[in-house]
Amino acid sequence: MKKRTTIADVARAAGVSMMTVSRAVNQKPGLNQELRQKILALAEEMDYRPSQIARGLATSRTTTVGLVVPDITNPFFAEIARGVEDVAFESGYTVFLINTAEDREREQAALNSLWEHEIDGAILCSLRLPQKQLSTAVKRFPAAVLFNRELSLPGSNIVSMSVNDKQGAYEAVGYFVRQGRAYIAFLAGPKNSISSQRRLEGYRQGLMDAGIEYNPSLTEYCLPDTENGYFAAQVLLSRRPDIDALFAFNDLVAVGALRACWDAGQSVPKDIAIIGSDDIPLASIIRPQLSTLHVNLKQIGRTAMRTLLEIIAGNTSHTTLQIEPELCLRETT
């Protein structure tokens, strides 16, 4: 195996000190142009690449950011991650991605790991840690963007981004009501999910404003994937066979519910109308195509990364950013 070229190797070849090589490579002042070009040419010839650690010591930055997601197999977070990575690549940054598998203990371990790696900043998606624990962990970072989680720390370099989940759920319920649906169910996400809590608030508010009393028997909680959406929908349909509309925590849950309706002999949307959330690519591919709450997931990722770079550079004036979902009607309504 070829030995990696070090800064000491370049310094010896150029007949200068390691500090001089560092100045040349990191574009620091104090060198004449001829010497700088000589060192850079040698570095290129010798295939010298400064390590992230060494570069961080020289520039006070590692050009590495962290991205924590609860489930990278969920297309919602995969699309966001793609947007983050696109902007990071364009900006010369590397993304350190950690998947926590919807587990609080792994979330805490992920935050500790990112802090130990001395990253420049972090994008943290849909964390489930308690508020106090989250606050303690996040304020150690030099910059952070929290997605779908609000955290107010005066004087800190933190921006909160979120989808207006409450309003989206409210609009979904309103559409069902205008269709004449009377028994509107909600397939909620995990009880400790902030997004699920907000959507439940919007669901209940939508019912209330339509003069429909909230009935807990029309709500069922589940993990946010297709399999658990299927089983949760089976429970709902068994408990309340009169259901004529169903709002789902996300599109994966909605797809599971769609299958459960078929298996129960219910026609969609004739017998039961279904609206999901997030508009993942699958929503427009399946048949019938899924009605859902649309948000541009890649754009969310791009915006999160651009915002993080602004915080790192000390140029942001935001403390919160909110994305408004749009009701996208397809074949399940």
Secondary structure, DSSP 8 states (H G I E B T S, - for coil): ------HHHHHHHHTS-HHHHHHHHTT-SSS-HHHHHHHHHHHHHTT----HHHHHHHHS--SEEEEEES-TTSHHHHHHHHHHHHHHHHTT-EEEEEE-TT-HHHHHHHHHHHHHTT-SEEEEES--S-HHHHHHHHTTSSSEEEES-----TTSSEEEEEE-HHHHHHHHHHHHHHTT---EEEEE--TT-HHHHHHHHHHHHHHHHTT----GGGEEE--SSHHHHHHHHHHHHHH-TT--EEEESSHHHHHHHHHHHHHTT--TTTT-EEEEEE--GGGGTSSS--EEEE--HHHHHHHHHHHHHHHHHT----SEEEE--EEE--TT-
